[in-house]
Amino acid sequence: MKLQLLSDLHLETESYVPTPAPGAELLVLAGDIDTTWRSFELFRGWPVPILFVPGNHEFDRRDVDDAREALRAHVTALGLRMLDDESAVLADAQGRRVRFVGCTRWCDFDAFGPAGRERAMRAGGYFQKVMQATRHGEVFDVDAVRRLALDSRAWLAGELARGNSTGDWDATVAITHFAPSLKSADPRYGRQPGTASFCNNDEELLPLAQLWLHGHLHCRHDYRFGATRVVSNARGHVRKGEADGFDGQRVIDVFSAPPPA
């Protein structure tokens, strides 16, 4: 199955018109498409199915739980399928079935282990102030993010570990907005406490998927972790030079060999 992957378009401020990639059988949107949600209209009538995993900025200035269901209704009406702690099995043109396991997978601030959690959460407070979100009538602060992240990780781990004894799928693709490994850290900033607001330590889960797609960091990645290929195709902000080298027409083959280690 050939996938077109887009994330971090930030169409609330960026000028970019997505177009279908030749040969792609599915479009994956890995979050942070538009904080206003208006630009999802650009994907109405897309020629291939679309799977969408919400990014953190889709929840800006909203109640996280209320927005989740409102966002689902909004994109569903446009023909997109939202995955947030959900999975779906789709077949490609050759009849091969791919299980897509999707969730935002909020950061749990444990990217550097429990010893680094306190510093990571202090640094993460800045990003939560930028979001200005709420949950259960309270500020969606780092403690609330961590609680939601741990719930999401538990679901993700359980779903990825689920057996395939009946042969319901031929490959598994995980889609998360937050990165699954510090190997995806933005090289401009390196590994610092704030990096734990962008990367999780889900490396023990990586072998349970053939391909792992993510966004959130405004840089591109394509690397191998063991036998698992990890890919990000984030666009980011033009004013910061983050879109330099971005290829919105890139196609990724689920069944191709991963890049060299």
Summary of the structure (lengths in Angstrom):
residues: 261
radius of gyration: 17.1
end to end distance: 22.5
largest distance: 49.9
contacts: 884
relative contact order: 0.18
helix: 29%
strand: 23%
